[in-house]
Amino acid sequence: MSVSQTLQTRLADMRPSEAEVARWLLRDLGLVAEKSLREVAAGLKTSDTTVVRACRAAGFDGFQDLKYHVLRELTGGGDLKPAMNGEAHYGSDISASVTAADSALDAAAGLVRGASRVVLAGVGASHGIALVLTDVLFTMRKQALPIHDAQMAGFAFTPPVGGLVLIAISHSGETQFPLRAVLEAKKAGVKTIGLTNEPGSELARAVDVLLPTQTVERPAGSFAIAPRICQLAVLDQLLTRVREQGLKRKRTRK
C-alpha cells in the first residue's frame, strides 16, 4: 500500500486535528521530503506534537518514518510528484546514479555482507542519510554505528577492528570529516566505501570502493533534495545486492 493510500484509509480513525494534518499532507506528499517537522507544523499553524501524532495515527513511527517511506517511493519511481525547488522530475538523475554505481555494487555489497559492524560517516544532510541506512542495516541484523565527529571516530576505530567496514557519505566529496574518517580507517586497516557525486574528489580517490551518484545541481545547490534521493537510490541498490549475495550463498550450501 502506498503512503497516500495508507493516510487515506486511516483518516476515519484520526482525531480532527490529526486528520487535518493528514489531509494537508495528501495534497502534496512530495513536500514531506523537502520540509522539516518544524516547517510542516508552522505551515499548518499547529504544533510539532500534533504532526507527530498524525503520523503515528497513520501507522508510521513518527514524522521521520513518514519522510523515509515517501523518499522510498520517490526512489522507486512512484506516482509522487515532488514540488521541490521548482523541480518535479528527478528520474534521470536517479537512473544515471544507479547506472554509474552498478559496476561497483557487487564489491561494496561483499564488504557490507562480510562485515560484523558498519560505521557510517557523514555530516549535515549526509548524516541524515547515514541514519536512514543505520535503521535499515539493523533490520538486516547488521550492527551499524553512525558517526559525525572526531570523538565518535576515535571510538569506532579503536582496536580490535576486525570485521569493520566504513561507508563515508559526502555529496561534494570534499567535506573534511568523512574524508578524515576514511584516512583513519585506512590507517587501522579498515576497508572503506565512499558515496559521493564527485568522482574526482579527495574522498573518491581515498576509498577502496566508490559508489558515485550523478546529480545535476539545481539552483539551490547541494541542499536540494535531489542529491539525497540519488544517494538513497544507490544505497537501496547496495542493500539489494547484499541480500542477493546472502541468498546465493545459502543456495550454494544446500
Order of alpha helices (4+ residues) and beta strands (2+ residues): alpha-alpha-alpha-alpha-alpha-alpha-alpha-beta-alpha-beta-alpha-beta-alpha-beta-alpha-beta-alpha
